[in-house]
Each structure stands twice: as C-alpha cells, then as structure tokens.
Amino acid sequence: MKKINRVIIFLSLIILLLSSVRSNVRGDYALMIIRELSSAEYKGRQAGTFENLEALKFIEGELKNLGLKDIFYQEFPVEVFYYDGAPEFLLKTEGRVLKRYEYRKDFRDRFSGNYKVEAVIKNNVREIKGAFYLVKDRYADRNMLLAHIYGAKGVILGLPEDRTELILQRSMFFLKEDMPVVYVTSEVFNEISNYMRSENKLRAYYRIGYVKEMAKAFNLYFFIPSSRKTKKTVVLTAHIDHVGDDYDGSYFPGANDNASGVGVVLEIAKEIFEKGNNYPYNFLFLITNGEEKGLLGSEYFVDYPPIPLEDIVLEVNFDCVGRGEKLIISYNDYASKLISKIKSINLNNNVYFAKDYYLNESDQYPFHVHENPFYFS
C-alpha cells in the first residue's frame, strides 16, 4: 500500500506534471480496483478469454461512473491456452513407478508447449545424449544450451531454495522450446539425486499439454484533454491481462502483475479528471492487453495509434507496482533530459533511477522502439 501511494504521488504529480502542487490521494481507489480485478470472477484475466473482457467492462463501468464518456477499444487476435488435463512428472525404474509428483507443488514447466517425454536421467553433461539432464542452478538458459549441444531430451532444473516461488507460477505463454525444461523444488531435486544412487537406470516421464484457440483481445483507452488546446500528449499504460486459471479450476489472481498497475493508472485518471486538466499536456490512458503473451497490445497500439506518435512527449508504464517499499524508475535515452529535474526533488531516498532497466520486458518497449521517451515503474 505504501509503495502504491508513493507511485501515485510521485509519478502523477511530479514525473508527469512536474508541478509544485502536492496530491492528497492515498491509494484507496487503486486498492479497490486491485481487489476487484484479483477476484475469482475474472479467473486470472488471460487475454482473449471471456473473463478478461469482463474485467475490461468493469473498468469501463468505473470510468463512466467517474463521468468519462468517450472510451475506446482496439481489437487484435491472440492465442488462448488451456491445459489439456493434469501435467504429469514421475520417476520409473524397471517398469515400475517410484514416485509421482504434483504440479505447481513439486514441479512446473518453464515453457508452454506440448511434451510427452520418457528418458533415463543423467547428471553428467557428457552422458546426457538422449537423456534428461538433471542439474541444480538459478538459471535455465546455459543449461538448456548444454542440453542442446550434448543431445539431451530435456532438462530437469532444481531450483535453489530462494527461488522456490517459481514453482507456484505459470509458464510464459510466448516462450516456446523444442525440449521441455522442468522446474523442480530443491527437495525434489535432492530426492531424484538420491534415487539415482540407489536405483539402476532411473527414468523420468514428463507429460504436459495445452489446447490452443484463437480469440480476440482488446486494448481500452481514453483521453483527458488539456484545457490549453495542445497536441502534446502524455500516455499512461498498464496491462490488464494475467495468466488465467489452472487445470484444476484454481486461478492466478495477478494482484501485483498487473492489477496494481491498472489501479494506479485509474487513480491517476480519477485525480486529473476530477480536478480538471489544466496542465500543458493531454493525457491518454491506455489499458493494454496481451502483455503476458509478448507485449501484443502495446505493439498493436503503436502500429495503429489513435494519435500521431510524434505527439507523445512521454509514455509512463506501470507494471507490478504493488510489492516492495522502494520505487525504481527506469527510463530510456529519449527521456534523459527530464531526469535531472526529477532527481532534484526530495523523496526521502526511496526513489531510484536506472537507465534501460527492464527495457524490453514490458509495454514501454514498443514506445521505445518508436523513439518515444518513457518512464517505467
């Protein structure tokens, strides 16, 4: 809550407006939005689903209740993924099953895709041809490279204890690989290692499947024009989509990623609309979709912009702003001239600036490609 309040005050009235006027907002409205979007009604808001559209309709209703009349949608195609049954990961030896593991408790997939693989398990990289490569590491990329070089059928990656939370997450939809990477907890990794010492030709069986459908997703945007009749426009963005529900009917709430960003954007809009936009900028508020599938909504927006991109003097993207006490502001080269003014403001050392931090990992990136200045929090 403290961080959300700091984001609203700092970015809405200092970064965006460079105004000496202080805001009295507390973040209560943003918190209400976060709680609503994170509820079971929207089932994790996967782009292209009925529940995602219902979340947008909720936002539209809130905007109309505030008095905003002109609300616009952009439609674009997306792939929607559903689990094809429960994922399986088990250990076998001599035709019998030694142990079955539970998805998102003991293991999960790193990449979306359809895999059905059974192979012996090896932990010596020079022996992994045709096998599962068992390795413990913080990161998967270098081990995937080794698995490809030495001809492995897949990677079983034991996560350190401080990375166990990855097991609870869902794989990234837009990252696809030709071999499975199975994340396992540290406890499961140790158990497999022990089985390898006691059992001959220990094998792993791994199956996961997704059903893919084409669907429509939507961006939502609206304007609060300046009273000064200017073309200069500040764009505020936050993606509404998360990763949907699980095979067993449970869902991923996405409170931080990214109901928090949407809540902040709407509270800023409420503040500006109720007080009147007497600033020398128009404001365009953009609720994007398909960010989790590869920045689809923001890419569509810059490809089909409702205003000329050269009129955008600053884009500010809010993503995962609900966690932590410190506020990190990323910016690009095109925004560098504004940084010195902002750094002179005293904010109790709770705000940090980092050039190109997470440059291409959220919706600011398509704007960066088109040479628009951005801030990202």
Solvent accessible surface area in square Angstrom, and as a share of the most:
residue,aa,sasa,rsa
1,M,96,0.43
2,K,140,0.59
3,K,25,0.11
4,I,7,0.03
5,N,44,0.22
6,R,48,0.17
7,V,0,0.00
8,I,1,0.00
9,I,38,0.19
10,F,0,0.00
11,L,0,0.00
12,S,2,0.01
13,L,8,0.04
14,I,6,0.03
15,I,3,0.02
16,L,5,0.02
17,L,11,0.05
18,L,69,0.34
19,S,29,0.19
20,S,112,0.72
21,V,86,0.49
22,R,138,0.50
23,S,15,0.09
24,N,122,0.62
25,V,21,0.12
26,R,166,0.61
27,G,0,0.00
28,D,70,0.36
29,Y,32,0.12
30,A,0,0.00
31,L,45,0.22
32,M,75,0.34
33,I,0,0.00
34,I,15,0.08
35,R,165,0.60
36,E,50,0.23
37,L,1,0.00
38,S,17,0.11
39,S,38,0.25
40,A,59,0.46
41,E,112,0.50
42,Y,6,0.02
43,K,96,0.41
44,G,1,0.01
45,R,0,0.00
46,Q,3,0.01
47,A,0,0.00
48,G,16,0.15
49,T,19,0.11
50,F,139,0.58
51,E,36,0.16
52,N,3,0.01
53,L,57,0.28
54,E,60,0.27
55,A,0,0.00
56,L,0,0.00
57,K,97,0.41
58,F,41,0.17
59,I,0,0.00
60,E,26,0.12
61,G,30,0.29
62,E,29,0.13
63,L,0,0.00
64,K,109,0.46
65,N,125,0.64
66,L,35,0.17
67,G,38,0.37
68,L,12,0.06
69,K,175,0.74
70,D,99,0.51
71,I,25,0.13
72,F,82,0.34
73,Y,71,0.27
74,Q,19,0.09
75,E,83,0.37
76,F,10,0.04
77,P,94,0.59
78,V,3,0.02
79,E,55,0.25
80,V,2,0.01
81,F,11,0.05
82,Y,88,0.33
83,Y,26,0.10
84,D,76,0.39
85,G,45,0.43
86,A,48,0.37
87,P,9,0.05
88,E,57,0.26
89,F,2,0.01
90,L,10,0.05
91,L,0,0.00
92,K,45,0.19
93,T,2,0.01
94,E,149,0.67
95,G,74,0.71
96,R,126,0.46
97,V,66,0.38
98,L,36,0.18
99,K,71,0.30
100,R,149,0.54
101,Y,18,0.07
102,E,94,0.42
103,Y,12,0.04
104,R,55,0.20
105,K,130,0.55
106,D,27,0.14
107,F,0,0.00
108,R,9,0.03
109,D,2,0.01
110,R,46,0.17
111,F,13,0.06
112,S,0,0.00
113,G,17,0.16
114,N,106,0.55
115,Y,25,0.10
116,K,149,0.63
117,V,25,0.14
118,E,61,0.27
119,A,2,0.02
120,V,34,0.20
121,I,5,0.02
122,K,69,0.29
123,N,89,0.46
124,N,69,0.35
125,V,37,0.21
126,R,189,0.69
127,E,96,0.43
128,I,0,0.00
129,K,170,0.72
130,G,33,0.32
131,A,1,0.00
132,F,0,0.00
133,Y,15,0.06
134,L,3,0.01
135,V,25,0.14
136,K,85,0.36
137,D,20,0.11
138,R,92,0.33
139,Y,123,0.47
140,A,4,0.03
141,D,91,0.47
142,R,146,0.53
143,N,6,0.03
144,M,14,0.06
145,L,110,0.55
146,L,61,0.31
147,A,0,0.00
148,H,74,0.33
149,I,111,0.56
150,Y,71,0.27
151,G,34,0.33
152,A,10,0.08
153,K,100,0.42
154,G,0,0.00
155,V,0,0.00
156,I,0,0.00
157,L,0,0.00
158,G,0,0.00
159,L,1,0.00
160,P,27,0.17
161,E,131,0.59
162,D,95,0.49
163,R,60,0.22
164,T,51,0.30
165,E,86,0.38
166,L,25,0.13
167,I,1,0.01
168,L,106,0.53
169,Q,81,0.36
170,R,9,0.03
171,S,0,0.00
172,M,67,0.30
173,F,2,0.01
174,F,88,0.36
175,L,70,0.35
176,K,117,0.50
177,E,56,0.25
178,D,117,0.60
179,M,13,0.06
180,P,3,0.02
181,V,3,0.01
182,V,0,0.00
183,Y,18,0.07
184,V,0,0.00
185,T,9,0.05
186,S,4,0.03
187,E,114,0.51
188,V,7,0.04
189,F,32,0.13
190,N,74,0.38
191,E,53,0.24
192,I,0,0.00
193,S,18,0.12
194,N,79,0.40
195,Y,50,0.19
196,M,46,0.21
197,R,183,0.67
198,S,85,0.55
199,E,43,0.19
200,N,118,0.60
201,K,162,0.69
202,L,6,0.03
203,R,88,0.32
204,A,0,0.00
205,Y,37,0.14
206,Y,1,0.00
207,R,51,0.19
208,I,3,0.01
209,G,8,0.08
210,Y,13,0.05
211,V,69,0.40
212,K,111,0.47
213,E,91,0.41
214,M,128,0.57
215,A,29,0.22
216,K,126,0.53
217,A,1,0.01
218,F,42,0.18
219,N,0,0.00
220,L,0,0.00
221,Y,21,0.08
222,F,0,0.00
223,F,60,0.25
224,I,8,0.04
225,P,89,0.56
226,S,10,0.06
227,S,74,0.47
228,R,145,0.53
229,K,194,0.82
230,T,36,0.21
231,K,157,0.66
232,K,110,0.47
233,T,4,0.02
234,V,2,0.01
235,V,0,0.00
236,L,0,0.00
237,T,0,0.00
238,A,0,0.00
239,H,1,0.00
240,I,0,0.00
241,D,0,0.00
242,H,25,0.11
243,V,10,0.06
244,G,2,0.02
245,D,44,0.23
246,D,8,0.04
247,Y,82,0.31
248,D,92,0.48
249,G,62,0.59
250,S,50,0.32
251,Y,66,0.25
252,F,14,0.06
253,P,62,0.39
254,G,7,0.07
255,A,43,0.33
256,N,34,0.18
257,D,38,0.20
258,N,0,0.00
259,A,0,0.00
260,S,1,0.00
261,G,0,0.00
262,V,0,0.00
263,G,0,0.00
264,V,0,0.00
265,V,0,0.00
266,L,0,0.00
267,E,11,0.05
268,I,0,0.00
269,A,0,0.00
270,K,54,0.23
271,E,17,0.08
272,I,4,0.02
273,F,70,0.29
274,E,106,0.47
275,K,114,0.48
276,G,30,0.29
277,N,10,0.05
278,N,89,0.46
279,Y,46,0.17
280,P,54,0.34
281,Y,47,0.18
282,N,22,0.11
283,F,0,0.00
284,L,0,0.00
285,F,0,0.00
286,L,0,0.00
287,I,0,0.00
288,T,0,0.00
289,N,0,0.00
290,G,0,0.00
291,E,14,0.06
292,E,11,0.05
293,K,17,0.07
294,G,20,0.19
295,L,20,0.10
296,L,52,0.26
297,G,0,0.00
298,S,0,0.00
299,E,75,0.34
300,Y,62,0.23
301,F,0,0.00
302,V,7,0.04
303,D,88,0.45
304,Y,133,0.51
305,P,47,0.30
306,P,52,0.33
307,I,28,0.14
308,P,69,0.44
309,L,27,0.13
310,E,143,0.64
311,D,27,0.14
312,I,7,0.03
313,V,47,0.27
314,L,6,0.03
315,E,0,0.00
316,V,0,0.00
317,N,1,0.00
318,F,0,0.00
319,D,14,0.07
320,C,48,0.29
321,V,1,0.00
322,G,31,0.30
323,R,180,0.66
324,G,46,0.44
325,E,102,0.46
326,K,122,0.52
327,L,0,0.00
328,I,73,0.37
329,I,0,0.00
330,S,0,0.00
331,Y,25,0.09
332,N,0,0.00
333,D,85,0.44
334,Y,98,0.37
335,A,0,0.00
336,S,45,0.29
337,K,184,0.78
338,L,52,0.26
339,I,10,0.05
340,S,81,0.53
341,K,120,0.51
342,I,1,0.01
343,K,110,0.47
344,S,92,0.59
345,I,51,0.26
346,N,124,0.63
347,L,32,0.16
348,N,117,0.60
349,N,131,0.67
350,N,47,0.24
351,V,19,0.11
352,Y,98,0.37
353,F,51,0.21
354,A,31,0.24
355,K,97,0.41
356,D,54,0.28
357,Y,87,0.33
358,Y,105,0.40
359,L,44,0.22
360,N,88,0.45
361,E,108,0.48
362,S,2,0.01
363,D,0,0.00
364,Q,0,0.00
365,Y,71,0.27
366,P,5,0.03
367,F,0,0.00
368,H,38,0.17
369,V,88,0.51
370,H,80,0.36
371,E,114,0.51
372,N,7,0.04
373,P,21,0.13
374,F,0,0.00
375,Y,1,0.00
376,F,19,0.08
377,S,15,0.10
